[in-house]
């Protein structure tokens, strides 16, 4: 037999990994585990089973946490937080110890993860555990540098963290490392299916000298997660999981004052252009969709292939799938392991049975008996097909074709999600043209599933909001130092018995799409000075006016493409024109509020300074090339959020400018609802906009009741973010209604504080991470 014949006919041998040490660890724990609260393990309570999905065998019995347990964990975390937050250098040493201990117990973690989750041992050993150590090392450095590099910021307090079953240990690291690095304490709930490595992590917390109460781990089902979400003693909730549950969490936390970050589902496009290296693209695709059995939120599950190579690409792909090995996850030669639970397997089977008939189903290898599903391709689908739109969360790839780059972008963005995307082409110009056009938080060029602690990860749209990793990830676990004060509502001055009319009546209309517009409802209200003088009438906007303003803002998308230099010139011009009318605006502010001339002049000066500040920032807010451990760069690019609805505070002019300036400086379009009590300064201001080269639709100004407009603004599906600094009690309404499309919110919850410019800029931008490998 020739060497060629041997290579053509030989088969894989097995390469089993011993589970003895992991099973021994479980036996040492008595196969029954309590909770980790206040630095020690509690006695087991009522238990549920942790099973090996590949065999169905029971691995251990875990405690179902009760409300009293969650209360005890939150109490322990609160007790430990203030002391833990005091010394960033001490925190750095503890995180470093955690990183080292993860490495020392690396094989135990990897085997236990595979037993509990069903993923191939090669993945848990070479990817998950290595990234866990990397996150603790990286954030040990962040703790060390916090005082010098994040001056004026402090910990949020106590954080509730809920993680999924697909990357149990890695998601723990993504959540715990930045939180405790910044001085927070945590109450973490691992997924019910996969809690074992979290309990092993509790052990190394003891060995690393983590102070009692800094890390607390409670196990159980979704009811325990609900207890954490609704607990009044928490300052933040961080959740990774399904979009459905994320939406419920947004609704449940509305108005609570809790900070919230959500990393949710995805239906990520995998775009292959006809000049791509096809074999490399196929290998990347195997990693993108069959990694972890496709149970990955950012899996490249939607294949978009250019028509000219589609037939060849699909043929080669099916042949490659035929060589994948599916079976015992502890076998190091296995490519695809077990689905985490029969419930998840049933969901995958049901979706493919329901939607597969719309295309052609390819399953070149069979799955063994048990909780396994074969690698699957469904080709010939339309972009609107069920399987092209629904997240399957299994080893199922769905495919369609495109003709031109513009069509590729259109099809790729035809989804309610926006987590990740892959672009395959040998033309770097094409890649860097397409990447910014994709609605996704992460874009990989000629690669997939690249992660690192230094590079932010997170999504937009219904994939959630917030970033994990890098400097941007720390924003979610810190806040400006200092205490907030209660907002003091301003009240409109009442109609006097004898009305004094000043000159000719001026009709203050709304400002929509670059034009003055009468309110759709046809109503207005009289505005009086403190001395009873009738200053004019302001329009009362309604939901239809919000509709019109959103349409105008969506029509002004070209503003996002304007250069930063050009945006700066417009902002400077607005400031210049406002300065020319400074005395007029000061008089208006004095008439509206009854304040002194000096204070009125100071407010105008503040507004002008704000415009100049954000004009300066237009071309100064840098992206970054992240130092990731690869031959390539991860570019963190700042992009506009989109359409921002903003409710202003009661400073007649400064409150309006404070929301408009940072929003449009970063390329957003804004719908600003002026001070409810003192609207006429805002309606004077649109005359300044008319003379300052602001494109129509970039700034829209409404007047009227904040309480009546808040629900419509926050619920509008074409508004990407809502801010509120209003004195009206609308924060809870905004956060609850935002759950519809999971838009970002920034609300005051009845409190007032001064935010530095970088906080405004962070709220006005999304960070997109574009990974670009280089070299042969």
GUVOLO-553214 format. One record per residue: x, y, z of N, C-alpha, C in turn; residue in three letters. Coordinates in steps of 0.2 Angstrom, whole numbers, plus 5000, padded with zeros to 4 digits. Each point is the difference from the previous one (the first is absolute). Layout:
N
XYZXYZXYZAla
...
***
This chain:
776
500449945000499650065000500450065000Unk
499950054996500450064999499850055006Unk
500550055001499850055005499450044998Unk
499950014994499350034998499449965002Unk
500149944998499449955002499950005008Unk
500550005003500050005008499650065002Unk
500250064997499750075002499350004998Unk
499849974994499350004998499649955004Unk
500249955002499649955004500050005007Unk
500550035003500150005007499450045004Unk
499949975006499450035004500350035006Unk
499650055003500350025006500049955006Unk
500450005004500049975006499750045006Unk
499849975005499850035006500550035004Unk
499950065004500550035004499650025006Unk
499849955004499650025006500450045006Unk
499650045003500350045005499749975007Unk
500449995005499849975006499550055004Unk
499549975002499650055004500149985008Unk
500549965001500049985007500150055005Unk
500450054999500250065005499350045001Unk
499750014994499450045001499449965004Unk
500049944999499549965003500249995008Unk
500650005001500350005007499850065004Unk
500150064996499850065003499350005002Unk
499649984996499249995001499949965006Unk
500449945001499949965005500250035007Unk
500650044999500250035006499550055003Unk
499650034995499550045002499449975003Unk
500049935000499449965002499550004995Unk
500150024994499550004995499450045001Unk
500150045006499450045002500450075001Unk
499850054997500350075001499550055003Unk
500250045004499650065002500250064996Unk
499950065003500150064997500650035003Unk
500350054996500650045002499850075002Unk
500050015007499750065002500550025006Unk
500250065000500450035005500749965001Unk
500249984995500749975000500049925002Unk
499449975000500049935002499449974997Unk
500149934999499549964998499449995005Unk
499450004998499549995005499849925000Unk
499649985004499849935000499550004994Unk
500049944997499549994995499350015002Unk
499550024996499350015001499649954996Unk
499550024998499649964995500450004993Unk
500149954997500449994995499749984993Unk
500450014995499849984993500649974997Unk
499949964995500649964997500450044994Unk
500649995001500550024994500249944996Unk
499850004994500149944996500550014994Unk
500349954998500550004995499649994993Unk
499950054996499650004994500249954995Unk
500649985000500249954995499849935002Unk
499949985007499849945002499349995004Unk
499850065002499450005005500249995007Unk
500649985002500249985006499950065005Unk
499849995006500050055005500750015003Unk
500250075000500750015002500050025007Unk
499550045002500050035007499350025001Unk
499950025007499350035002500250075002Unk
499650054998500250075001499450035004Unk
500150055004499550035004499650054996Unk
499450005001499550054997499950055005Unk
500350064998500150065005499350025001Unk
499950035006499350035003500150075000Unk
499450035001500050085001500550025006Unk
500049965005500450015006500850004998Unk
500149954996500749994997500250064996Unk
499650024996500250064996500150065004Unk
499550015005500150055005500650005004Unk
500249945002500749995003500650024996Unk
499949984994500650024995500050074999Unk
499550034999500050084999500250035006Unk
499849985006500250035006500849995001Unk
500349944998500749995001500450054995Unk
499750004994500350044995500050085002Unk
499550025002499950075002500550015006Unk
500049965005500550015005500750004998Unk
500249974995500749994998500250064995Unk
499550034997500150054994500550065002Unk
499850035005500350075001500849995002Unk
500149955004500749985001500449984994Unk
499749954996500349984994500150054995Unk
499650055000500150064995500650055002Unk
500249995006500550055002500750004997Unk
500249944998500749994998500149964994Unk
500150044994500049974994500649954999Unk
500650025003500649964999499949935004Unk
499650005006499949945003499549964996Unk
499650034996499549964996500449974994Unk
500550034998500449984994500449935002Unk
500250005006500449945002499549945001Unk
499450015002499549955001499849974993Unk
499950054995499849984993500649964997Unk
500650025001500649974998500049925003Unk
499950005006500049935003499449964997Unk
499450034999499549964996500249974993Unk
500450054997500249984993500549945001Unk
500550005004500549955001499649935002Unk
499550015005499749945002499649974995Unk
499750044995499649974994500549964996Unk
500650024999500549974996500349935004Unk
500050015007500349945003499449945000Unk
499450025000499549955000499750004993Unk
500450014995499750014993499749944997Unk
500349945001499749944998499449985003Unk
500050015007499449985004499450044998Unk
500150074999499550044997499749984993Unk
500549984996499849984993499649945000Unk
500249955004499749935000499350015003Unk
500050045006499350015003499550034996Unk
500350054996499650044995499749964995Unk
500449954997499849964995499549955003Unk
500149975006499549955003499350045001Unk
500050065002499450035002499750034994Unk
500350024995499750044994500049964994Unk
500449954998500049964994500450034995Unk
500450055001500450034994500649955000Unk
500350004994500749964999500550025005Unk
500449965002500550015005500550054997Unk
500249994993500450054997499850075001Unk
499450014999499750075001500150035007Unk
499849965005500050025007500750015002Unk
500449964998500750005002500450054996Unk
500050014994500450054996499750074999Unk
499350005001499750074999499750035006Unk
499649965003499650035006500450025006Unk
500449955002500450015006500650044999Unk
500350004994500550054999499750075000Unk
499450014997499750075000499850025007Unk
499849955004499950025007500650035004Unk
500549964999500650035003500250074997Unk
500050014994500150064997499650065002Unk
499449985002499550065002500250025007Unk
500249955004500250025007500750035000Unk
500549984996500650044999499950074998Unk
499650014995499950064997499650055005Unk
499549985003499750045005500450015007Unk
500549965001500450015005500450064999Unk
500250014993500350064998499650065000Unk
499349994999499650065000499950025007Unk
499949965005500050025007500650045002Unk
500649974998500650045001500050074998Unk
499750014994500150064997499450055001Unk
499549975004499350045000500150075003Unk
500450015005500150065004500350064995Unk
500549974996500350054996499650014993Unk
499749954997499850004994499250025000Unk
499749995005499350015001499850055005Unk
500350055000499950055006499350025000Unk
499750015006499350035000499549954999Unk
500249935000499549954999500049955006Unk
499549975002500049965005499549944999Unk
500049955004499649944999499350015001Unk
499649964996499350015001499749985006Unk
500349945003499849975006499949935000Unk
499449975001499949935000499749984993Unk
500349954997499749984993499749935000Unk
499450004997499749934999500249984993Unk
500249944999500349974994499749944998Unk
499749994994499649944998500349984994Unk
500349935000500449984994499749944997Unk
500149994993499749944997500449945000Unk
499749944997500349945000500549984995Unk
500050054995500549984994500750015001Unk
500250055004500750015002500050015008Unk
499949955004499950015007500550045003Unk
500649974999500650035004500250074997Unk
500050004993500350064997499550065001Unk
499349995000499650055002500050025007Unk
500249965004500250025007500550055000Unk
500649984997500650045000499850074996Unk
499650004995499850064997499650055004Unk
499649975005499650045004500450025007Unk
500349955003500350015006500750045000Unk
500449994995500650035000500050085000Unk
499650034995500050075000499650035006Unk
499549965002499650035006500550005006Unk
500349955002500450015006500650044999Unk
500350004994500650044999499850085001Unk
499450024999499850075001499850015007Unk
500049955004499850015007499349985002Unk
499649974995499349975002500149945003Unk
499449985003500049935002499449974996Unk
500049935000499549974996499649945003Unk
499449994997499649945002499849974993Unk
500349944999500049974993499649945000Unk
499650004995499649934999500249974994Unk
500349945000500149974994499449964997Unk
500049984994499549974997499849935004Unk
499449995000499749935004500449944997Unk
500150004993500349944997500749995002Unk
500350065001500850005000500350045005Unk
499949975007500350045005500649985003Unk
500349944998500549975004500750044999Unk
500250034995500650045000499950065004Unk
499450035001500050055004500149995007Unk
499849935002500149985007500849995001Unk
500349974995500749995000500450075000Unk
499750054997500350075000499950035007Unk
499549985004499950025007500549975004Unk
500349944999500549985003500750034999Unk
500150024994500650044999500050075002Unk
499450035001499950065004500250005007Unk
499949955003500349995007500749995000Unk
500349964995500749994999500450074998Unk
499650044997500350064997500050065005Unk
499749995006499950055005499550054998Unk
499549994996499450044999499750025006Unk
499950065003499750015006499349985000Unk
499849985006499349975001499550054997Unk
499549974996499550044998500150044993Unk
500650004998500150034994499749974994Unk
500149935000499749964995499549955003Unk
499450004998499549955003499749974994Unk
499949935001499749964994499449965003Unk
499450024997499449965001499749964994Unk
499949945001499749964995499349995000Unk
499749984994499349985000499750024993Unk
499450005000499650014993499950074999Unk
499650014995499850074998499750045006Unk
499749975005499750045005500550035005Unk
500649975000500550035004500350064996Unk
500050004994500250064996499550055001Unk
499449995000499550055001500050035007Unk
500249965005500150035006500650055000Unk
500549994996500650045000499850074996Unk
499649994995499850054996499650055003Unk
499649985005499550045003500250025007Unk
500649985002500250015007500250085000Unk
499750035005500150085001500750025002Unk
500449955003500750015002500550004995Unk
499949994994500550004995500050064996Unk
500650024997500150064997500149994992Unk
500149944998500149984993499749934999Unk
499849994994499849934997500449994994Unk
500449954999500349984994499849934998Unk
499750004994499749944998500249984993Unk
500249944999500149974993499649944999Unk
499650004995499549954999499650014994Unk
499449985000499550014994499750075000Unk
499850024994499750064999499350005004Unk
499749955000499350005003500150015008Unk
500549975003500150015007500350075001Unk
500450024996500350075001499550054999Unk
499550004996499450045000499650005006Unk
499949955003499749995007500450045005Unk
500649995000500450035005500050084999Unk
500050024994500050074999499350035003Unk
499549964999499350025003500050005007Unk
500349955003500049995007500450055004Unk
500650024997500450055003499850074999Unk
499550014996499850074998499950045006Unk
500350065001499850055005500449985007Unk
500349945000500449985006500650045002Unk
500350034995500650045001500649954998Unk
499949944999500549954999500450024993Unk
500649995000500450004993499849944997Unk
500049994993499949944997500449994994Unk
500349944999500349994993499749934998Unk
499949994994499749944997500449984994Unk
500249945000500449974994499549944998Unk
499750014995499449954998500149964994Unk
499549984996500149964995500350034993Unk
500049964995500350024994499849964994Unk
500150024994499949964994500550034995Unk
500649995002500650034997500149984992Unk
500150054996500149984993500849984999Unk
500149964995500649974999500150014992Unk
500350064998500050024993500649984996Unk
499949964995500649984996499950034993Unk
500550044998500150034994500349954995Unk
499950014993500349954996500850014999Unk
500350055003500750004999500349975007Unk
499649975004500349975007500449944998Unk
500449985005500349945000499549955002Unk
499749964996499449965002500249955005Unk
500649964999500149955005500150035007Unk
500350065001500150035006499350035003Unk
499650024995499350025002499649945003Unk
500149954997499649945002500349985007Unk
500650005001500349985007499850055005Unk
500050064998499750055005499349995001Unk
499649984995499349995001499949945005Unk
500449954999499949945005500150035007Unk
500550045001500150035007499450055002Unk
499850034995499450055001499449975003Unk
499849944997499349985001500049935004Unk
500649964999500049945004500450005006Unk
500350055002500350015006499550005005Unk
500149965006499650005005499349974998Unk
500049964995499349984997499650054998Unk
500350064998499650054997499650045006Unk
500149985006499750035006500450065002Unk
500050054995500450065001499650064998Unk
499950055004499650064998500350034994Unk
500650004999500350044994500249954994Unk
499749945000500249954995499850024993Unk
500449994996499950024993499549964997Unk
499450005001499449964999499750014993Unk
500150064997499750024994500550014995Unk
500149954995500550004995499750044994Unk
500450054998499850044994500650004995Unk
499949964995500549994995499950034993Unk
500550034997499950044994499849954995Unk
499650014995499749954996500549974995Unk
500550034998500549974996500349945002Unk
500150005007500349945003499649965004Unk
499350015000499649975005500049924999Unk
499949984994499949934999500749965002Unk
500650034998500649975002500150005007Unk
499850065004500150005007499649955004Unk
499450004998499549955003500349935000Unk
500249984994500249934999500649995004Unk
500550045000500649995004499850005008Unk
499550055002499850005007499749935002Unk
499649984996499649935002500649955000Unk
500450004996500649955000500450015007Unk
500150065001500450015007499649985006Unk
499350015000499649985005500049935001Unk
500149964994499949935001500649975003Unk
500650045001500549985004500050015007Unk
499550045003500050025007499849945004Unk
500350005006499949945004499550025006Unk
499549975001499550025006500049945004Unk
500050015007500049955005500350025007Unk
500349965003500250005007500450075001Unk
499850055003500450065001500649995003Unk
500149955004500749995003500549974996Unk
499849984994500549984995500350064996Unk
500650015000500450064998500050004992Unk
499749954997500050004993499350024997Unk
499550015005499350024998500050074998Unk
499650014995499950074998499350035003Unk
499549965001499350035002499849955006Unk
499950035005499849975006499249995001Unk
499850005006499349995002499650075001Unk
499450004998499550055002499950005007Unk
500050065003500050015007499449965004Unk
499550004997499449965003499549984995Unk
499649955002499549984995499550054998Unk
499850055005499650054998500250044994Unk
500750025000500350044995500049964994Unk
500249935000500049964994499350004997Unk
499549995004499350004997499950074997Unk
500250055002499950074997500350004993Unk
500649985000500450004993499649954995Unk
499849945002499749964996499350034997Unk
499750035005499350034998500150064995Unk
500550045001500150064995500249974993Unk
500549955000500249984994499449964996Unk
499649965004499449974997499550054997Unk
500050065004499550054998500250044994Unk
500750025000500250044995500449974994Unk
500349945001500449974996499749994993Unk
499449994999499649994994500150064995Unk
500150065003500150064995500649994996Unk
500549965002500649994996500249935000Unk
500649984999500349944999500449985007Unk
499949955003500349985006500649954999Unk
500650015002500649964999500249985007Unk
500049935001500349985006500549944998Unk
500650014998500449954998500349955005Unk
499950025006500249955005499549995005Unk
499949945003499549995004500250015008Unk
499550015004500150015007500049945004Unk
500449985005499949945004499350015004Unk
499849955003499550005004500150045006Unk
499550035003500150055006499850074998Unk
500350045004499950074999500550044995Unk
500049974994500450034995499650024994Unk
500250054996499750024994500550004994Unk
499949984994500550004995500250074997Unk
500650014998500150064997499650014994Unk
499650064999499550004995500150074996Unk
499949994993499950064996499350004997Unk
499750065000499450014996500150054995Unk
500149984994500150054994499450024996Unk
500150054996499450024996499550045003Unk
500150035006499550045003500050074998Unk
499450035001499950074999500250045006Unk
500250065000500250045006499450005005Unk
499450004998499450005004499849945003Unk
500449944998499849935002500050005008Unk
499649965003500049995007500749985003Unk
500449964997500649985003500550054998Unk
499950054996500550054999499950065005Unk
499450005003499850055005500149985007Unk
499849935002500049985007500649975002Unk
500250025006500649975003499949935002Unk
500449954997499949935001500449985006Unk
500650025001500449995005500249925000Unk
500249984995500249934999500550004994Unk
500249944998500549994994499750004994Unk
499650064998499650004994500250074997Unk
500249994994500250054995499550014995Unk
499850064999499550024995500350054995Unk
499849994993500450034995499550034995Unk
500350064997499750034994500550034996Unk
499950044995500550034995499850074999Unk
500650034998499950074998500450024994Unk
499950054996500350024994500650055001Unk
499850065004500450065000500250015008Unk
500550045001500250025007499450035003Unk
499750054997499450035003499549965002Unk
499849954995499549955002500249965006Unk
500749985001500249965005499950045007Unk
500150065000499950045006499350015002Unk
499650004994499250015002499849935003Unk
500249954997499849935002500249995007Unk
500750025001500349995007499650035005Unk
499850064999499750055005499249985000Unk
499849964997499349985000499849955005Unk
500150035007499949965006499950045005Unk
499649985005499950045006500650005005Unk
500549964999500649995004500550044997Unk
500650015004500650044998500649985004Unk
500249945001500549985004500750004997Unk
500049954995500749994996499949994993Unk
500550004996500049994993500749984998Unk
500049964995500749984996500050024993Unk
500650034998500050024993500749964997Unk
499949964994500549974997500150024993Unk
500650034999500350034994500750015000Unk
500349994995500850014999500150084999Unk
499550044999500050074998499950045007Unk
500550025003500050045006499650064999Unk
500050034995499650064999499249985000Unk
499949954997499349985000499849985007Unk
500449965004499849985007499950075004Unk
500550055000499950055004499550054997Unk
499749994994499450044998499449975003Unk
500049935000499449975002499950005008Unk
500549995004500049995007499650065003Unk
500250064999499650055003499350014999Unk
499849974994499350004998499649955003Unk
500349955003499649945003499750025007Unk
499449995002499750025006500249945005Unk
500650015003500249955005500550035005Unk
500149975006500550035004500749974999Unk
500049954997500749974998500049974993Unk
500550024996500149974993500749975000Unk
500049944997500649964999500250004993Unk
500650024998500250004993500449934999Unk
499849964995500349944999500249965006Unk
499549995005500049975006499349995003Unk
500049975006499450005004500249985007Unk
499550025004500149985007500650025003Unk
500350064999500650025003499850055006Unk
500249985006499950035006500650025004Unk
500050055003500550025005499850055005Unk
500350005006499850045005500150074999Unk
500550024995500250074998499550034995Unk
499649964997499550024995499349995002Unk
499650065000499350005002499649954996Unk
499549975003499649964997499350015002Unk
499550014995499350015002499650024994Unk
499450015000499650014994499650065000Unk
499550014995499650054999499349974999Unk
499550044999499349984998499849955006Unk
499749944998499849955005500549955002Unk
500650024998500649965003500250035007Unk
499750065002500150035006500450065000Unk
500350025006500450065000500550005006Unk
500550034999500650005004500649964997Unk
500650015003500549964997500449975006Unk
500349944998500449965005500750004997Unk
500550025004500750004998500250064998Unk
500750015001500350074998499850055005Unk
500350064998499850065004499250025000Unk
499749994994499350015000499649965004Unk
500249935002499749965004499950025007Unk
500550055002500050025007499550055001Unk
499750044995499550045001499449975003Unk
499949944999499449965003500149995007Unk
500650015003500149985007500250065004Unk
500050064997500250065004499550054999Unk
500150065004499550054999500550065002Unk
499750074998500450055002500050015008Unk
500550025003500150005007499550065003Unk
499849995006499650055003499349985000Unk
499650045004499349985001499550044996Unk
499549974997499550044997499550035004Unk
499750064998499550035004499349994997Unk
499550015004499350004997499850054995Unk
499749994995499850054995499450045003Unk
500150065000499450055002499650024994Unk
499449984999499650014994499950085000Unk
500050034994499850064999499350004998Unk
499650055002499350014998499950064996Unk
499649984995499850064995499650055005Unk
500150064998499650065004499350004998Unk
499650015004499350004999499750064997Unk
499449994997499750064997499850055005Unk
500150065000499850055005499350024999Unk
499750045004499450025000499950064994Unk
500550044999500150054995500649984996Unk
499949984994500549984995500350064997Unk
500650015000500450054996500349974994Unk
499850034994500249974994500650054997Unk
500549974998500650034998500050004992Unk
499950054997500150014993499649954996Unk
500249994994499649954995500149935002Unk
499549964999500149935002500449964996Unk
500549965003500449964996499849935001Unk
499949964994499949935001500649965000Unk
500149965006500649965000499849934998Unk
500249984994499849944997500549945002Unk
499949944998500549955001500550014994Unk
500649965001500550014995500149934998Unk
499849984994500149934997500250004993Unk
500549964999500350004993500350064997Unk
500250045004500350074998499550054999Unk
499449995002499450054999499650015006Unk
499750065001499550015005499449964998Unk
499749975005499449964999499550015005Unk
499450004998499450015005499949935003Unk
499850005006499949935003499449974997Unk
500149934999499549964997499350015004Unk
500050005006499450005004499750075000Unk
500350054998499750075000500050035006Unk
500349985005500050045007500650035002Unk
500050065004500550035002499950035007Unk
500550025004499950025007500350075001Unk
499750045004500350075001500549995005Unk
500650044999500550005004500150075003Unk
500050005007500050075004500750015003Unk
500150065001500650025004499850005008Unk
500550005004499850005007499650065002Unk
500050054997499650065001499450004997Unk
499849954996499449994997499950034993Unk
500650014997500050024993499949944995Unk
499650014995499949954995500650004995Unk
500449955001500650004995499949974994Unk
499549964999499949974994499649935001Unk
499949974994499749935001500549954997Unk
500049945003500449954998499649944998Unk
500249964994499649954998500049945004Unk
499549965000500049945004500049944995Unk
500649975001500149944995499649945002Unk
499949964995499749935002500449954996Unk
499749945001500349944997500250004993Unk
499550044996500150004993500650054998Unk
500150055005500650044999500649975001Unk
500049955005500649965001500149964993Unk
499549974998500049964994500350044994Unk
499850064999500350044995500750025001Unk
500250015006500750025002500449944999Unk
499849945002500449944999500149994992Unk
499550014996500149994993500550054997Unk
500050065003500450054997500749985003Unk
500149985006500749985002500349944996Unk
499549954999500349944996500250024993Unk
499650064997500250024994500650044999Unk
500350015006500750045000500649965002Unk
500049944998500549955001500750024997Unk
499950054995500750024997500450045005Unk
499750025006500450045005500549955003Unk
499849945001500549955003500649994995Unk
499950024994500649994995500450064999Unk
499850065003500450064999500649995004Unk
500550034998500749995003499950045007Unk
500449975005500050045006500250075000Unk
500550024995500250074999499450044998Unk
499549974996499550044998499450015005Unk
499949945004499650015006500250055005Unk
500750005001500350055004499850074998Unk
500150014993499950074998499350025001Unk
499549964999499350015001499950025007Unk
500349965005499950025007500350075002Unk
500650014997500350075001499550054998Unk
499749994994499650054997499450015004Unk
499749955003499450015004500250045006Unk
500649985003500250045006500250074998Unk
500250024994500250064998499350044999Unk
499549974997499450044999499650015007Unk
500149955004499650015007500450065004Unk
500650004999500450055003499850074998Unk
499850014993499850064998499350025002Unk
499749955003499350025003500049995007Unk
500550005003500149985007499550055005Unk
500050064999499650045004499349994999Unk
499849984994499349994999499849935003Unk
500449955000499849945004500150015007Unk
500450045003500150015007499350045002Unk
499850044996499350045002499549955000Unk
499949954995499549955000500049965006Unk
500649985002500149955006499850045006Unk
500250075001499850045006499250005000Unk
499750024994499350005000499649945002Unk
500349944998499749945001500049985007Unk
500650015003500249975007499950055005Unk
500150064999500150055005500750005003Unk
500549974997500650005003500450074999Unk
500650015003500350064999500350014993Unk
500250064998500350014994500749964999Unk
500450005006500649975000499949924999Unk
499549975003499949935000499849984993Unk
499650044997499749994993500650014995Unk
500450055001500650004995500549945001Unk
500149985007500449945001499749944996Unk
499349995000499849944997500150004992Unk
499950064997500250014993500749984999Unk
500550035004500749985000500149935000Unk
499749975005500149925001499849974993Unk
499450024997499849974994500550004995Unk
500250064999500550024995500749955001Unk
500250005006500649965002499849934999Unk
499449975001499949934999500049994992Unk
499850044996500049994993500850004997Unk
500450055003500750004998500349945003Unk
499849975006500449945002499949944996Unk
499349994998499949944996500250014993Unk
500050074997500350014994500849985000Unk
500350015006500749985000500149925001Unk
499549975003500049935000499949964994Unk
499650034995499849974994500649964997Unk
500650034999500549964997500649995005Unk
499849995006500549985005499849945004Unk
499449974999499849945004500349944996Unk
500649985002500449954996499749935001Unk
500049964995500049935000500649975003Unk
500149935000500649985002500249934997Unk
500649994999500249934998500249965006Unk
499649955001500149965006500649955000Unk
500350005006500649955000499849935001Unk
499749974995499849935000500549954999Unk
500049945003500649964999499949964993Unk
500150034995500049974993500450044995Unk
500149984994500350044995499550034996Unk
499850065003499450044997499850055005Unk
499550044998499850055005499249995001Unk
499850035006499350005001499950085001Unk
499650024995499950085000499450015003Unk
500050045005499450025004499850074997Unk
499550004996499750064996499450035003Unk
500050065002499450045002499550014995Unk
499449985001499550014995499450045003Unk
499650044996499450035004499549955001Unk
499650015005499549965003499449994995Unk
499950064997499450014995499550065002Unk
499449985001499550055002500050005007Unk
500150065003499950005008499550055002Unk
499549975004499550055002500250025007Unk
499950065002500350035006499550055003Unk
499949995007499650045004500450055004Unk
499950064999500550055003499850025007Unk
500550025004499950035006499750075000Unk
499950035006499650065000500450064999Unk
500750004998500350064998499850014993Unk
499750064999499750014993500449994994Unk
500650035000500549994995500549955001Unk
500450005006500549965001499849925000Unk
499449995003499849935000499949974993Unk
499850054995499949984993500649984997Unk
500550055000500649994997500449945003Unk
499949995006500449955003499949934997Unk
499449994998499849934996500150014993Unk
499950054997500150014993500849994998Unk
500450045003500750014998500449935000Unk
500049965005500449944999499749954996Unk
499350004999499649954996500250024992Unk
500050064998500150014993500850014999Unk
500450015005500750004999500249934998Unk
499749955002500249934999499749974993Unk
499650044997499649984994499349985001Unk
499750005006499349985001499650064998Unk
499349984999499550054999499650005006Unk
499750055002499750015007499350035000Unk
499649975004499350035001500050025007Unk
500050075001500150035007499350025002Unk
499849985006499450035003500250055005Unk
499850064998500350065004499750005007Unk
500350045005499750015006499250015000Unk
499749965004499350015000499750065003Unk
500450035005499850065003500250064996Unk
500650004997500350064997500149984992Unk
499649994996500149984993500250054995Unk
499950065002500150054994500750024999Unk
500549985004500750014998500249954995Unk
499749945000500149954995499750024994Unk
499450025000499750024993500450064997Unk
500350055004500450054997500649974997Unk
500349945003500649984998500049974993Unk
499449974998500049984993500150054995Unk
499950065002500250054995500850014999Unk
500349985005500850005000500249944995Unk
499649945001500249944996499950024993Unk
499450044998499950014993500650044997Unk
500450045004500550044997500749975001Unk
500049935002500749975002500149944996Unk
499749994994500249944995499949945003Unk
499549995005499849945002499549964995Unk
500249944998499649974995499349985003Unk
499550014996499349985002500049935003Unk
499650005006499949945003500549985005Unk
500650035000500549985005499850025007Unk
499750065001499850035006499250014999Unk
499649975005499350015000499850025007Unk
499650055001499850035006499349995001Unk
499849975005499350005002499850035007Unk
499450025001499850035006499449975003Unk
499949995006499449975003500149965006Unk
499549965002500149965006500549944999Unk
500550005004500449955001499749935001Unk
499550005005499749945002499649974994Unk
499750044996499649984995500449974994Unk
500650034999500449984994500549955002Unk
500149985006500549965002499949934997Unk
499449975001499849934998500150004993Unk
499850044996500050004993500750004997Unk
500450055003500750004998500449945002Unk
499949975006500449945002499849944996Unk
499350004998499849944997500150004992Unk
500250064997500150004993500549954998Unk
499949964995500549954998500550034996Unk
500050064997500550034996500450055004Unk
499950005007500450045004500549965003Unk
500750015000500549965002500250015008Unk
499850065002500250015007499650065003Unk
499850005006499750055004500350025006Unk
500150075000500350035006499550045004Unk
500050005006499550055004500450035006Unk
500050065000500250045006499450055003Unk
499449974998499450045001499950005008Unk
499650055002499850005007499349965001Unk
499749984994499449965000500249935002Unk
499649965003500149935002499949964994Unk
500549994996499949964993500549955000Unk
500550005004500649954999499749935000Unk
499549985004499849935000499649984994Unk
499650054997499649994994500549994994Unk
500550045000500550004994500449935000Unk
500249985006500449945001499549944998Unk
499450005002499549944999499950004992Unk
499850064997499850004993500649984996Unk
500650025002500649994996500149924999Unk
499749965004500149934999499749974993Unk
499650044997499749984993500549984995Unk
500550054999500649984996500650015003Unk
500049995007500650005004500550064999Unk
499750064999500450064999500450025006Unk
500550034999500450035006499650065003Unk
500150005007499750055004500550035004Unk
499950075002500450035005499550055003Unk
499849985006499550045004500350025006Unk
499650055003500350035007499749975006Unk
499449974999499749975006499850055005Unk
499950064998499850055005500650035004Unk
500649994997500650025003500450044995Unk
500450055003500450044995500850005002Unk
500449994995500750005001500350034994Unk
500650035001500450024995500549954996Unk
499949994994500449954996500550034997Unk
500649975000500650024996499849994992Unk
500450034996499950004993500049934997Unk
500549965003500149934997499449965002Unk
499650015005499449965001499550024995Unk
499950064998499650024995500249974993Unk
500650004999500249974994499949924999Unk
500149975006499949935000499349984999Unk
499550045003499349994998499850024993Unk
500450044997499950024993500349964995Unk
500349945002500449964995499949935002Unk
500149964994500049935001500849984998Unk
500349955004500649984998500049944996Unk
500250004994500049944995500849985000Unk
500149935002500649974999500149964994Unk
500550034996500149964993500749975001Unk
500049934999500649965001500349994993Unk
500650024999500349994993500749975001Unk
500049934999500649965000500550034994Unk
500649995001500550014994500549955000Unk
500350004994500649954999499749944995Unk
500549974998499849944995499849945004Unk
***
